[in-house]
């Protein structure tokens, strides 16, 4: 799985603006696949799909 993050902060600034993306290539896989009753049933949990967002951080 590939995650990306790009951030910008002006020199001497007290803030940072970042853009990020998780699961860039939208891979489908299971986070967990454990047996509820061994040999009878399992409980697969799929991973999150591609997500993207922005974060503003301010230091004071």
ZAMARGU-4260 file (C-alpha; in steps of 0.2 Angstrom, whole numbers, plus 5000, padded with zeros to 4 digits):
<rodrens>
0) 5000/5000/5000 | 5006/5017/4996 | 5003/5033/5006 | 5008/5051/5001 | 5009/5067/5010
5) 5015/5084/5004 | 5017/5099/5015 | 5021/5118/5014 | 5026/5130/5027 | 5033/5148/5024
10) 5050/5151/5032 | 5047/5158/5049 | 5028/5154/5049 | 5019/5146/5063 | 5008/5136/5052
15) 5009/5121/5040 | 4997/5116/5026 | 4998/5098/5020 | 4988/5087/5008 | 4988/5068/5010
20) 4982/5052/5002 | 4981/5035/5009 | 4980/5019/4999 | 4985/5029/4983 | 4982/5014/4971
25) 4966/5009/4979 | 4972/4992/4983 | 4959/4980/4990 | 4965/4969/5004 | 4959/4962/5021
30) 4965/4970/5037 | 4960/4955/5048 | 4953/4938/5044 | 4951/4929/5060 | 4941/4913/5064
35) 4926/4916/5074 | 4923/4897/5076 | 4939/4888/5069 | 4936/4878/5054 | 4918/4884/5052
40) 4917/4903/5049 | 4929/4918/5047 | 4926/4937/5049 | 4936/4946/5036 | 4938/4965/5038
45) 4942/4974/5022 | 4954/4989/5022 | 4948/5007/5019 | 4947/5012/5001 | 4958/5027/4994
50) 4956/5042/5005 | 4962/5060/5003 | 4962/5076/5013 | 4971/5091/5019 | 4978/5096/5036
55) 4981/5113/5043 | 4993/5114/5058 | 4996/5130/5068 | 5009/5131/5082 | 5006/5144/5096
</rodrens>
